[in-house]
Amino acid sequence: MSATTSRGSASPALRARAAAPGACATDLTRDLPLPITRTAAEGAAVVIHLATLGADGPTGGFFDDGGPVPW
């Protein structure tokens, strides 16, 4: 969706990015039978990073902590 949005935008200033924060230890995941140790703050870091990139930053991609996620 982010790739389609970035290509179809009438505004060259629009940047569309999708973020994967990963599984975070929150009230929603506390009862899962999996050891989830990532904090919500750690999960939010990738979202904050993408939201604060400049106009020359990447667009139309899917990103996690390591950068662009290849499809």
PDB file of N, CA, C, O and CB in Angstrom:
ATOM      1  N   MET A   1       0.814  -1.184   0.000  1.00  0.00           N
ATOM      2  CA  MET A   1       0.000   0.000   0.000  1.00  0.00           C
ATOM      3  C   MET A   1       0.865   1.257   0.000  1.00  0.00           C
ATOM      4  O   MET A   1       0.537   2.222  -0.691  1.00  0.00           O
ATOM      5  CB  MET A   1      -0.930  -0.007   1.193  1.00  0.00           C
ATOM      6  N   SER A   2       1.956   1.269   0.754  1.00  0.00           N
ATOM      7  CA  SER A   2       2.789   2.470   0.788  1.00  0.00           C
ATOM      8  C   SER A   2       3.428   2.727  -0.566  1.00  0.00           C
ATOM      9  O   SER A   2       3.586   3.883  -0.958  1.00  0.00           O
ATOM     10  CB  SER A   2       3.869   2.343   1.862  1.00  0.00           C
ATOM     11  N   ALA A   3       3.801   1.675  -1.290  1.00  0.00           N
ATOM     12  CA  ALA A   3       4.383   1.854  -2.623  1.00  0.00           C
ATOM     13  C   ALA A   3       3.346   2.409  -3.580  1.00  0.00           C
ATOM     14  O   ALA A   3       3.654   3.299  -4.372  1.00  0.00           O
ATOM     15  CB  ALA A   3       4.943   0.527  -3.158  1.00  0.00           C
ATOM     16  N   THR A   4       2.122   1.901  -3.522  1.00  0.00           N
ATOM     17  CA  THR A   4       1.051   2.394  -4.386  1.00  0.00           C
ATOM     18  C   THR A   4       0.721   3.836  -4.053  1.00  0.00           C
ATOM     19  O   THR A   4       0.541   4.651  -4.959  1.00  0.00           O
ATOM     20  CB  THR A   4      -0.200   1.520  -4.251  1.00  0.00           C
ATOM     21  N   THR A   5       0.639   4.165  -2.786  1.00  0.00           N
ATOM     22  CA  THR A   5       0.338   5.532  -2.367  1.00  0.00           C
ATOM     23  C   THR A   5       1.414   6.496  -2.831  1.00  0.00           C
ATOM     24  O   THR A   5       1.101   7.581  -3.319  1.00  0.00           O
ATOM     25  CB  THR A   5       0.189   5.606  -0.853  1.00  0.00           C
ATOM     26  N   SER A   6       2.671   6.122  -2.687  1.00  0.00           N
ATOM     27  CA  SER A   6       3.751   7.037  -3.059  1.00  0.00           C
ATOM     28  C   SER A   6       3.805   7.252  -4.563  1.00  0.00           C
ATOM     29  O   SER A   6       4.174   8.339  -5.007  1.00  0.00           O
ATOM     30  CB  SER A   6       5.091   6.507  -2.563  1.00  0.00           C
ATOM     31  N   ARG A   7       3.452   6.257  -5.358  1.00  0.00           N
ATOM     32  CA  ARG A   7       3.468   6.419  -6.820  1.00  0.00           C
ATOM     33  C   ARG A   7       2.273   7.212  -7.313  1.00  0.00           C
ATOM     34  O   ARG A   7       2.378   7.949  -8.293  1.00  0.00           O
ATOM     35  CB  ARG A   7       3.494   5.059  -7.505  1.00  0.00           C
ATOM     36  N   GLY A   8       1.130   7.068  -6.639  1.00  0.00           N
ATOM     37  CA  GLY A   8      -0.087   7.697  -7.115  1.00  0.00           C
ATOM     38  C   GLY A   8      -0.363   9.066  -6.534  1.00  0.00           C
ATOM     39  O   GLY A   8      -1.424   9.635  -6.790  1.00  0.00           O
ATOM     40  N   SER A   9       0.541   9.601  -5.773  1.00  0.00           N
ATOM     41  CA  SER A   9       0.310  10.882  -5.115  1.00  0.00           C
ATOM     42  C   SER A   9       0.426  12.051  -6.082  1.00  0.00           C
ATOM     43  O   SER A   9       1.325  12.104  -6.922  1.00  0.00           O
ATOM     44  CB  SER A   9       1.286  11.063  -3.974  1.00  0.00           C
ATOM     45  N   ALA A  10      -0.502  12.982  -5.942  1.00  0.00           N
ATOM     46  CA  ALA A  10      -0.432  14.211  -6.728  1.00  0.00           C
ATOM     47  C   ALA A  10       0.561  15.189  -6.115  1.00  0.00           C
ATOM     48  O   ALA A  10       0.952  16.165  -6.755  1.00  0.00           O
ATOM     49  CB  ALA A  10      -1.816  14.859  -6.835  1.00  0.00           C
ATOM     50  N   SER A  11       0.965  14.933  -4.885  1.00  0.00           N
ATOM     51  CA  SER A  11       1.887  15.820  -4.192  1.00  0.00           C
ATOM     52  C   SER A  11       3.271  15.188  -4.111  1.00  0.00           C
ATOM     53  O   SER A  11       3.431  14.133  -3.497  1.00  0.00           O
ATOM     54  CB  SER A  11       1.367  16.150  -2.787  1.00  0.00           C
ATOM     55  N   PRO A  12       4.269  15.816  -4.720  1.00  0.00           N
ATOM     56  CA  PRO A  12       5.622  15.254  -4.636  1.00  0.00           C
ATOM     57  C   PRO A  12       6.193  15.299  -3.214  1.00  0.00           C
ATOM     58  O   PRO A  12       7.192  14.635  -2.935  1.00  0.00           O
ATOM     59  CB  PRO A  12       6.549  16.004  -5.580  1.00  0.00           C
ATOM     60  N   ALA A  13       5.580  16.067  -2.319  1.00  0.00           N
ATOM     61  CA  ALA A  13       6.067  16.163  -0.943  1.00  0.00           C
ATOM     62  C   ALA A  13       5.554  15.015  -0.069  1.00  0.00           C
ATOM     63  O   ALA A  13       6.057  14.812   1.037  1.00  0.00           O
ATOM     64  CB  ALA A  13       5.651  17.499  -0.336  1.00  0.00           C
ATOM     65  N   LEU A  14       4.561  14.264  -0.551  1.00  0.00           N
ATOM     66  CA  LEU A  14       4.001  13.169   0.228  1.00  0.00           C
ATOM     67  C   LEU A  14       4.977  12.008   0.298  1.00  0.00           C
ATOM     68  O   LEU A  14       5.523  11.591  -0.723  1.00  0.00           O
ATOM     69  CB  LEU A  14       2.672  12.709  -0.368  1.00  0.00           C
ATOM     70  N   ARG A  15       5.197  11.486   1.495  1.00  0.00           N
ATOM     71  CA  ARG A  15       6.048  10.322   1.704  1.00  0.00           C
ATOM     72  C   ARG A  15       5.206   9.248   2.384  1.00  0.00           C
ATOM     73  O   ARG A  15       4.654   9.483   3.459  1.00  0.00           O
ATOM     74  CB  ARG A  15       7.317  10.681   2.559  1.00  0.00           C
ATOM     75  N   ALA A  16       5.104   8.085   1.772  1.00  0.00           N
ATOM     76  CA  ALA A  16       4.324   6.976   2.332  1.00  0.00           C
ATOM     77  C   ALA A  16       5.285   5.884   2.770  1.00  0.00           C
ATOM     78  O   ALA A  16       6.073   5.374   1.974  1.00  0.00           O
ATOM     79  CB  ALA A  16       3.287   6.425   1.297  1.00  0.00           C
ATOM     80  N   ARG A  17       5.207   5.535   4.045  1.00  0.00           N
ATOM     81  CA  ARG A  17       6.087   4.511   4.599  1.00  0.00           C
ATOM     82  C   ARG A  17       5.284   3.614   5.531  1.00  0.00           C
ATOM     83  O   ARG A  17       4.414   4.089   6.262  1.00  0.00           O
ATOM     84  CB  ARG A  17       7.289   5.151   5.350  1.00  0.00           C
ATOM     85  N   ALA A  18       5.574   2.333   5.505  1.00  0.00           N
ATOM     86  CA  ALA A  18       4.933   1.388   6.422  1.00  0.00           C
ATOM     87  C   ALA A  18       5.990   0.882   7.399  1.00  0.00           C
ATOM     88  O   ALA A  18       7.128   0.610   7.017  1.00  0.00           O
ATOM     89  CB  ALA A  18       4.265   0.193   5.644  1.00  0.00           C
ATOM     90  N   ALA A  19       5.600   0.763   8.650  1.00  0.00           N
ATOM     91  CA  ALA A  19       6.547   0.350   9.688  1.00  0.00           C
ATOM     92  C   ALA A  19       6.126  -0.964  10.334  1.00  0.00           C
ATOM     93  O   ALA A  19       4.939  -1.232  10.518  1.00  0.00           O
ATOM     94  CB  ALA A  19       6.672   1.437  10.755  1.00  0.00           C
ATOM     95  N   ALA A  20       7.122  -1.775  10.672  1.00  0.00           N
ATOM     96  CA  ALA A  20       6.904  -3.025  11.409  1.00  0.00           C
ATOM     97  C   ALA A  20       7.561  -2.881  12.779  1.00  0.00           C
ATOM     98  O   ALA A  20       8.773  -3.054  12.902  1.00  0.00           O
ATOM     99  CB  ALA A  20       7.485  -4.269  10.627  1.00  0.00           C
ATOM    100  N   PRO A  21       6.779  -2.567  13.804  1.00  0.00           N
ATOM    101  CA  PRO A  21       7.362  -2.362  15.127  1.00  0.00           C
ATOM    102  C   PRO A  21       7.782  -3.651  15.827  1.00  0.00           C
ATOM    103  O   PRO A  21       8.498  -3.604  16.827  1.00  0.00           O
ATOM    104  CB  PRO A  21       6.390  -1.634  15.988  1.00  0.00           C
ATOM    105  N   GLY A  22       7.353  -4.778  15.323  1.00  0.00           N
ATOM    106  CA  GLY A  22       7.676  -6.052  15.968  1.00  0.00           C
ATOM    107  C   GLY A  22       6.719  -6.346  17.111  1.00  0.00           C
ATOM    108  O   GLY A  22       5.896  -5.506  17.474  1.00  0.00           O
ATOM    109  N   ALA A  23       6.828  -7.529  17.671  1.00  0.00           N
ATOM    110  CA  ALA A  23       5.980  -7.925  18.798  1.00  0.00           C
ATOM    111  C   ALA A  23       6.500  -7.261  20.072  1.00  0.00           C
ATOM    112  O   ALA A  23       7.651  -7.453  20.463  1.00  0.00           O
ATOM    113  CB  ALA A  23       5.946  -9.480  18.958  1.00  0.00           C
ATOM    114  N   CYS A  24       5.641  -6.487  20.701  1.00  0.00           N
ATOM    115  CA  CYS A  24       6.042  -5.738  21.896  1.00  0.00           C
ATOM    116  C   CYS A  24       5.273  -6.235  23.119  1.00  0.00           C
ATOM    117  O   CYS A  24       4.118  -6.648  23.017  1.00  0.00           O
ATOM    118  CB  CYS A  24       5.806  -4.222  21.694  1.00  0.00           C
ATOM    119  N   ALA A  25       5.922  -6.188  24.253  1.00  0.00           N
ATOM    120  CA  ALA A  25       5.297  -6.585  25.515  1.00  0.00           C
ATOM    121  C   ALA A  25       4.350  -5.478  25.968  1.00  0.00           C
ATOM    122  O   ALA A  25       4.781  -4.440  26.470  1.00  0.00           O
ATOM    123  CB  ALA A  25       6.373  -6.877  26.608  1.00  0.00           C
ATOM    124  N   THR A  26       3.055  -5.717  25.783  1.00  0.00           N
ATOM    125  CA  THR A  26       2.019  -4.766  26.182  1.00  0.00           C
ATOM    126  C   THR A  26       0.876  -5.549  26.825  1.00  0.00           C
ATOM    127  O   THR A  26       0.942  -6.772  26.943  1.00  0.00           O
ATOM    128  CB  THR A  26       1.510  -3.925  24.955  1.00  0.00           C
ATOM    129  N   ASP A  27      -0.164  -4.841  27.236  1.00  0.00           N
ATOM    130  CA  ASP A  27      -1.337  -5.521  27.786  1.00  0.00           C
ATOM    131  C   ASP A  27      -1.973  -6.457  26.754  1.00  0.00           C
ATOM    132  O   ASP A  27      -2.572  -7.467  27.123  1.00  0.00           O
ATOM    133  CB  ASP A  27      -2.367  -4.493  28.268  1.00  0.00           C
ATOM    134  N   LEU A  28      -1.848  -6.131  25.474  1.00  0.00           N
ATOM    135  CA  LEU A  28      -2.432  -6.973  24.430  1.00  0.00           C
ATOM    136  C   LEU A  28      -1.692  -8.290  24.249  1.00  0.00           C
ATOM    137  O   LEU A  28      -2.283  -9.274  23.802  1.00  0.00           O
ATOM    138  CB  LEU A  28      -2.451  -6.228  23.123  1.00  0.00           C
ATOM    139  N   THR A  29      -0.419  -8.323  24.586  1.00  0.00           N
ATOM    140  CA  THR A  29       0.383  -9.529  24.349  1.00  0.00           C
ATOM    141  C   THR A  29       0.778 -10.273  25.623  1.00  0.00           C
ATOM    142  O   THR A  29       1.421 -11.320  25.548  1.00  0.00           O
ATOM    143  CB  THR A  29       1.624  -9.162  23.596  1.00  0.00           C
ATOM    144  N   ARG A  30       0.410  -9.757  26.773  1.00  0.00           N
ATOM    145  CA  ARG A  30       0.902 -10.348  28.025  1.00  0.00           C
ATOM    146  C   ARG A  30       0.445 -11.784  28.247  1.00  0.00           C
ATOM    147  O   ARG A  30       1.130 -12.536  28.940  1.00  0.00           O
ATOM    148  CB  ARG A  30       0.457  -9.511  29.185  1.00  0.00           C
ATOM    149  N   ASP A  31      -0.689 -12.187  27.681  1.00  0.00           N
ATOM    150  CA  ASP A  31      -1.192 -13.541  27.891  1.00  0.00           C
ATOM    151  C   ASP A  31      -0.799 -14.515  26.781  1.00  0.00           C
ATOM    152  O   ASP A  31      -1.217 -15.672  26.797  1.00  0.00           O
ATOM    153  CB  ASP A  31      -2.685 -13.508  28.016  1.00  0.00           C
ATOM    154  N   LEU A  32      -0.013 -14.063  25.835  1.00  0.00           N
ATOM    155  CA  LEU A  32       0.437 -14.962  24.776  1.00  0.00           C
ATOM    156  C   LEU A  32       1.462 -15.945  25.333  1.00  0.00           C
ATOM    157  O   LEU A  32       2.242 -15.593  26.218  1.00  0.00           O
ATOM    158  CB  LEU A  32       1.036 -14.162  23.595  1.00  0.00           C
ATOM    159  N   PRO A  33       1.467 -17.164  24.824  1.00  0.00           N
ATOM    160  CA  PRO A  33       2.417 -18.159  25.330  1.00  0.00           C
ATOM    161  C   PRO A  33       3.797 -18.030  24.684  1.00  0.00           C
ATOM    162  O   PRO A  33       4.457 -19.031  24.405  1.00  0.00           O
ATOM    163  CB  PRO A  33       1.875 -19.558  25.094  1.00  0.00           C
ATOM    164  N   LEU A  34       4.217 -16.807  24.455  1.00  0.00           N
ATOM    165  CA  LEU A  34       5.512 -16.531  23.829  1.00  0.00           C
ATOM    166  C   LEU A  34       6.304 -15.567  24.699  1.00  0.00           C
ATOM    167  O   LEU A  34       5.718 -14.686  25.328  1.00  0.00           O
ATOM    168  CB  LEU A  34       5.328 -15.951  22.403  1.00  0.00           C
ATOM    169  N   PRO A  35       7.604 -15.714  24.746  1.00  0.00           N
ATOM    170  CA  PRO A  35       8.416 -14.753  25.508  1.00  0.00           C
ATOM    171  C   PRO A  35       8.644 -13.480  24.689  1.00  0.00           C
ATOM    172  O   PRO A  35       9.506 -13.449  23.812  1.00  0.00           O
ATOM    173  CB  PRO A  35       9.777 -15.383  25.910  1.00  0.00           C
ATOM    174  N   ILE A  36       7.880 -12.449  24.975  1.00  0.00           N
ATOM    175  CA  ILE A  36       8.015 -11.177  24.261  1.00  0.00           C
ATOM    176  C   ILE A  36       8.677 -10.187  25.206  1.00  0.00           C
ATOM    177  O   ILE A  36       8.100  -9.814  26.228  1.00  0.00           O
ATOM    178  CB  ILE A  36       6.620 -10.640  23.758  1.00  0.00           C
ATOM    179  N   THR A  37       9.876  -9.765  24.869  1.00  0.00           N
ATOM    180  CA  THR A  37      10.634  -8.877  25.754  1.00  0.00           C
ATOM    181  C   THR A  37      10.825  -7.482  25.180  1.00  0.00           C
ATOM    182  O   THR A  37      11.335  -6.601  25.873  1.00  0.00           O
ATOM    183  CB  THR A  37      11.977  -9.480  26.050  1.00  0.00           C
ATOM    184  N   ARG A  38      10.435  -7.262  23.952  1.00  0.00           N
ATOM    185  CA  ARG A  38      10.590  -5.949  23.319  1.00  0.00           C
ATOM    186  C   ARG A  38       9.595  -4.979  23.955  1.00  0.00           C
ATOM    187  O   ARG A  38       8.408  -5.289  24.065  1.00  0.00           O
ATOM    188  CB  ARG A  38      10.371  -6.037  21.768  1.00  0.00           C
ATOM    189  N   THR A  39      10.069  -3.822  24.368  1.00  0.00           N
ATOM    190  CA  THR A  39       9.184  -2.837  24.990  1.00  0.00           C
ATOM    191  C   THR A  39       8.422  -2.057  23.926  1.00  0.00           C
ATOM    192  O   THR A  39       8.805  -2.036  22.756  1.00  0.00           O
ATOM    193  CB  THR A  39       9.987  -1.874  25.884  1.00  0.00           C
ATOM    194  N   ALA A  40       7.345  -1.421  24.349  1.00  0.00           N
ATOM    195  CA  ALA A  40       6.580  -0.582  23.435  1.00  0.00           C
ATOM    196  C   ALA A  40       7.443   0.569  22.918  1.00  0.00           C
ATOM    197  O   ALA A  40       7.318   0.966  21.760  1.00  0.00           O
ATOM    198  CB  ALA A  40       5.318  -0.037  24.129  1.00  0.00           C
ATOM    199  N   ALA A  41       8.311   1.099  23.764  1.00  0.00           N
ATOM    200  CA  ALA A  41       9.211   2.185  23.342  1.00  0.00           C
ATOM    201  C   ALA A  41      10.162   1.701  22.250  1.00  0.00           C
ATOM    202  O   ALA A  41      10.440   2.430  21.297  1.00  0.00           O
ATOM    203  CB  ALA A  41      10.019   2.724  24.548  1.00  0.00           C
ATOM    204  N   GLU A  42      10.660   0.476  22.388  1.00  0.00           N
ATOM    205  CA  GLU A  42      11.536  -0.075  21.353  1.00  0.00           C
ATOM    206  C   GLU A  42      10.772  -0.263  20.046  1.00  0.00           C
ATOM    207  O   GLU A  42      11.307   0.003  18.970  1.00  0.00           O
ATOM    208  CB  GLU A  42      12.142  -1.414  21.813  1.00  0.00           C
ATOM    209  N   GLY A  43       9.541  -0.716  20.135  1.00  0.00           N
ATOM    210  CA  GLY A  43       8.722  -0.882  18.939  1.00  0.00           C
ATOM    211  C   GLY A  43       8.385   0.441  18.282  1.00  0.00           C
ATOM    212  O   GLY A  43       8.309   0.531  17.057  1.00  0.00           O
ATOM    213  N   ALA A  44       8.184   1.464  19.090  1.00  0.00           N
ATOM    214  CA  ALA A  44       7.843   2.783  18.557  1.00  0.00           C
ATOM    215  C   ALA A  44       9.025   3.466  17.882  1.00  0.00           C
ATOM    216  O   ALA A  44       8.828   4.378  17.079  1.00  0.00           O
ATOM    217  CB  ALA A  44       7.316   3.664  19.664  1.00  0.00           C
ATOM    218  N   ALA A  45      10.231   3.049  18.187  1.00  0.00           N
ATOM    219  CA  ALA A  45      11.420   3.727  17.654  1.00  0.00           C
ATOM    220  C   ALA A  45      11.442   3.755  16.131  1.00  0.00           C
ATOM    221  O   ALA A  45      11.798   4.777  15.544  1.00  0.00           O
ATOM    222  CB  ALA A  45      12.678   3.049  18.166  1.00  0.00           C
ATOM    223  N   VAL A  46      11.071   2.656  15.478  1.00  0.00           N
ATOM    224  CA  VAL A  46      11.078   2.638  14.008  1.00  0.00           C
ATOM    225  C   VAL A  46      10.006   3.577  13.454  1.00  0.00           C
ATOM    226  O   VAL A  46      10.222   4.227  12.431  1.00  0.00           O
ATOM    227  CB  VAL A  46      10.851   1.200  13.481  1.00  0.00           C
ATOM    228  N   VAL A  47       8.862   3.650  14.117  1.00  0.00           N
ATOM    229  CA  VAL A  47       7.786   4.546  13.681  1.00  0.00           C
ATOM    230  C   VAL A  47       8.226   6.001  13.826  1.00  0.00           C
ATOM    231  O   VAL A  47       8.013   6.808  12.920  1.00  0.00           O
ATOM    232  CB  VAL A  47       6.494   4.289  14.497  1.00  0.00           C
ATOM    233  N   ILE A  48       8.827   6.331  14.943  1.00  0.00           N
ATOM    234  CA  ILE A  48       9.309   7.697  15.170  1.00  0.00           C
ATOM    235  C   ILE A  48      10.396   8.053  14.166  1.00  0.00           C
ATOM    236  O   ILE A  48      10.411   9.159  13.625  1.00  0.00           O
ATOM    237  CB  ILE A  48       9.842   7.854  16.606  1.00  0.00           C
ATOM    238  N   HIS A  49      11.293   7.126  13.923  1.00  0.00           N
ATOM    239  CA  HIS A  49      12.358   7.369  12.940  1.00  0.00           C
ATOM    240  C   HIS A  49      11.764   7.693  11.568  1.00  0.00           C
ATOM    241  O   HIS A  49      12.169   8.672  10.940  1.00  0.00           O
ATOM    242  CB  HIS A  49      13.292   6.141  12.838  1.00  0.00           C
ATOM    243  N   LEU A  50      10.819   6.893  11.102  1.00  0.00           N
ATOM    244  CA  LEU A  50      10.224   7.126   9.782  1.00  0.00           C
ATOM    245  C   LEU A  50       9.423   8.423   9.746  1.00  0.00           C
ATOM    246  O   LEU A  50       9.429   9.131   8.738  1.00  0.00           O
ATOM    247  CB  LEU A  50       9.327   5.953   9.393  1.00  0.00           C
ATOM    248  N   ALA A  51       8.736   8.735  10.836  1.00  0.00           N
ATOM    249  CA  ALA A  51       7.913   9.946  10.876  1.00  0.00           C
ATOM    250  C   ALA A  51       8.743  11.218  10.883  1.00  0.00           C
ATOM    251  O   ALA A  51       8.249  12.279  10.502  1.00  0.00           O
ATOM    252  CB  ALA A  51       7.022   9.923  12.092  1.00  0.00           C
ATOM    253  N   THR A  52       9.986  11.128  11.307  1.00  0.00           N
ATOM    254  CA  THR A  52      10.815  12.330  11.401  1.00  0.00           C
ATOM    255  C   THR A  52      11.860  12.437  10.293  1.00  0.00           C
ATOM    256  O   THR A  52      12.711  13.325  10.333  1.00  0.00           O
ATOM    257  CB  THR A  52      11.503  12.362  12.733  1.00  0.00           C
ATOM    258  N   LEU A  53      11.806  11.550   9.313  1.00  0.00           N
ATOM    259  CA  LEU A  53      12.723  11.663   8.175  1.00  0.00           C
ATOM    260  C   LEU A  53      12.380  12.899   7.356  1.00  0.00           C
ATOM    261  O   LEU A  53      11.220  13.310   7.307  1.00  0.00           O
ATOM    262  CB  LEU A  53      12.664  10.393   7.289  1.00  0.00           C
ATOM    263  N   GLY A  54      13.351  13.476   6.730  1.00  0.00           N
ATOM    264  CA  GLY A  54      13.135  14.650   5.898  1.00  0.00           C
ATOM    265  C   GLY A  54      12.452  14.309   4.582  1.00  0.00           C
ATOM    266  O   GLY A  54      12.199  13.144   4.277  1.00  0.00           O
ATOM    267  N   ALA A  55      12.163  15.344   3.816  1.00  0.00           N
ATOM    268  CA  ALA A  55      11.485  15.186   2.528  1.00  0.00           C
ATOM    269  C   ALA A  55      12.304  14.374   1.540  1.00  0.00           C
ATOM    270  O   ALA A  55      11.754  13.828   0.583  1.00  0.00           O
ATOM    271  CB  ALA A  55      11.175  16.540   1.935  1.00  0.00           C
ATOM    272  N   ASP A  56      13.597  14.288   1.754  1.00  0.00           N
ATOM    273  CA  ASP A  56      14.441  13.521   0.838  1.00  0.00           C
ATOM    274  C   ASP A  56      14.569  12.058   1.268  1.00  0.00           C
ATOM    275  O   ASP A  56      15.317  11.292   0.660  1.00  0.00           O
ATOM    276  CB  ASP A  56      15.824  14.155   0.747  1.00  0.00           C
ATOM    277  N   GLY A  57      13.842  11.675   2.313  1.00  0.00           N
ATOM    278  CA  GLY A  57      13.897  10.300   2.804  1.00  0.00           C
ATOM    279  C   GLY A  57      13.177   9.336   1.875  1.00  0.00           C
ATOM    280  O   GLY A  57      12.502   9.759   0.937  1.00  0.00           O
ATOM    281  N   PRO A  58      13.320   8.045   2.133  1.00  0.00           N
ATOM    282  CA  PRO A  58      12.711   7.034   1.270  1.00  0.00           C
ATOM    283  C   PRO A  58      11.191   7.082   1.327  1.00  0.00           C
ATOM    284  O   PRO A  58      10.614   7.548   2.309  1.00  0.00           O
ATOM    285  CB  PRO A  58      13.196   5.650   1.662  1.00  0.00           C
ATOM    286  N   THR A  59      10.554   6.604   0.285  1.00  0.00           N
ATOM    287  CA  THR A  59       9.103   6.542   0.228  1.00  0.00           C
ATOM    288  C   THR A  59       8.691   5.247  -0.454  1.00  0.00           C
ATOM    289  O   THR A  59       9.440   4.677  -1.247  1.00  0.00           O
ATOM    290  CB  THR A  59       8.521   7.770  -0.517  1.00  0.00           C
ATOM    291  N   GLY A  60       7.487   4.795  -0.130  1.00  0.00           N
ATOM    292  CA  GLY A  60       6.954   3.604  -0.773  1.00  0.00           C
ATOM    293  C   GLY A  60       7.540   2.309  -0.282  1.00  0.00           C
ATOM    294  O   GLY A  60       7.557   1.326  -1.023  1.00  0.00           O
ATOM    295  N   GLY A  61       8.025   2.272   0.952  1.00  0.00           N
ATOM    296  CA  GLY A  61       8.644   1.051   1.446  1.00  0.00           C
ATOM    297  C   GLY A  61       8.072   0.565   2.762  1.00  0.00           C
ATOM    298  O   GLY A  61       7.248   1.225   3.394  1.00  0.00           O
ATOM    299  N   PHE A  62       8.537  -0.613   3.152  1.00  0.00           N
ATOM    300  CA  PHE A  62       8.167  -1.253   4.409  1.00  0.00           C
ATOM    301  C   PHE A  62       9.445  -1.378   5.225  1.00  0.00           C
ATOM    302  O   PHE A  62      10.431  -1.931   4.737  1.00  0.00           O
ATOM    303  CB  PHE A  62       7.478  -2.660   4.178  1.00  0.00           C
ATOM    304  N   PHE A  63       9.449  -0.879   6.453  1.00  0.00           N
ATOM    305  CA  PHE A  63      10.676  -0.749   7.229  1.00  0.00           C
ATOM    306  C   PHE A  63      10.536  -1.374   8.614  1.00  0.00           C
ATOM    307  O   PHE A  63       9.470  -1.339   9.228  1.00  0.00           O
ATOM    308  CB  PHE A  63      11.060   0.716   7.356  1.00  0.00           C
ATOM    309  N   ASP A  64      11.644  -1.949   9.090  1.00  0.00           N
ATOM    310  CA  ASP A  64      11.733  -2.386  10.477  1.00  0.00           C
ATOM    311  C   ASP A  64      13.001  -1.785  11.069  1.00  0.00           C
ATOM    312  O   ASP A  64      13.570  -0.864  10.484  1.00  0.00           O
ATOM    313  CB  ASP A  64      11.734  -3.954  10.590  1.00  0.00           C
ATOM    314  N   ASP A  65      13.449  -2.279  12.202  1.00  0.00           N
ATOM    315  CA  ASP A  65      14.646  -1.729  12.848  1.00  0.00           C
ATOM    316  C   ASP A  65      15.877  -1.751  11.949  1.00  0.00           C
ATOM    317  O   ASP A  65      16.741  -0.879  12.047  1.00  0.00           O
ATOM    318  CB  ASP A  65      14.941  -2.494  14.111  1.00  0.00           C
ATOM    319  N   GLY A  66      15.951  -2.731  11.090  1.00  0.00           N
ATOM    320  CA  GLY A  66      17.122  -2.886  10.227  1.00  0.00           C
ATOM    321  C   GLY A  66      17.068  -2.084   8.949  1.00  0.00           C
ATOM    322  O   GLY A  66      18.014  -2.112   8.162  1.00  0.00           O
ATOM    323  N   GLY A  67      15.969  -1.361   8.722  1.00  0.00           N
ATOM    324  CA  GLY A  67      15.826  -0.585   7.495  1.00  0.00           C
ATOM    325  C   GLY A  67      14.760  -1.184   6.597  1.00  0.00           C
ATOM    326  O   GLY A  67      13.823  -1.819   7.081  1.00  0.00           O
ATOM    327  N   PRO A  68      14.896  -0.988   5.283  1.00  0.00           N
ATOM    328  CA  PRO A  68      13.885  -1.498   4.353  1.00  0.00           C
ATOM    329  C   PRO A  68      13.781  -3.026   4.415  1.00  0.00           C
ATOM    330  O   PRO A  68      14.787  -3.731   4.494  1.00  0.00           O
ATOM    331  CB  PRO A  68      14.214  -1.055   2.922  1.00  0.00           C
ATOM    332  N   VAL A  69      12.554  -3.510   4.378  1.00  0.00           N
ATOM    333  CA  VAL A  69      12.311  -4.950   4.363  1.00  0.00           C
ATOM    334  C   VAL A  69      12.061  -5.353   2.914  1.00  0.00           C
ATOM    335  O   VAL A  69      11.100  -4.882   2.305  1.00  0.00           O
ATOM    336  CB  VAL A  69      11.095  -5.347   5.291  1.00  0.00           C
ATOM    337  N   PRO A  70      12.906  -6.218   2.348  1.00  0.00           N
ATOM    338  CA  PRO A  70      12.701  -6.631   0.956  1.00  0.00           C
ATOM    339  C   PRO A  70      11.495  -7.560   0.838  1.00  0.00           C
ATOM    340  O   PRO A  70      11.215  -8.345   1.744  1.00  0.00           O
ATOM    341  CB  PRO A  70      13.962  -7.329   0.408  1.00  0.00           C
ATOM    342  N   TRP A  71      10.800  -7.465  -0.258  1.00  0.00           N
ATOM    343  CA  TRP A  71       9.639  -8.330  -0.495  1.00  0.00           C
ATOM    344  C   TRP A  71      10.022  -9.424  -1.414  1.00  0.00           C
ATOM    345  O   TRP A  71       9.191 -10.270  -1.748  1.00  0.00           O
ATOM    346  CB  TRP A  71       8.461  -7.556  -1.065  1.00  0.00           C
TER     347      TRP A  71
END
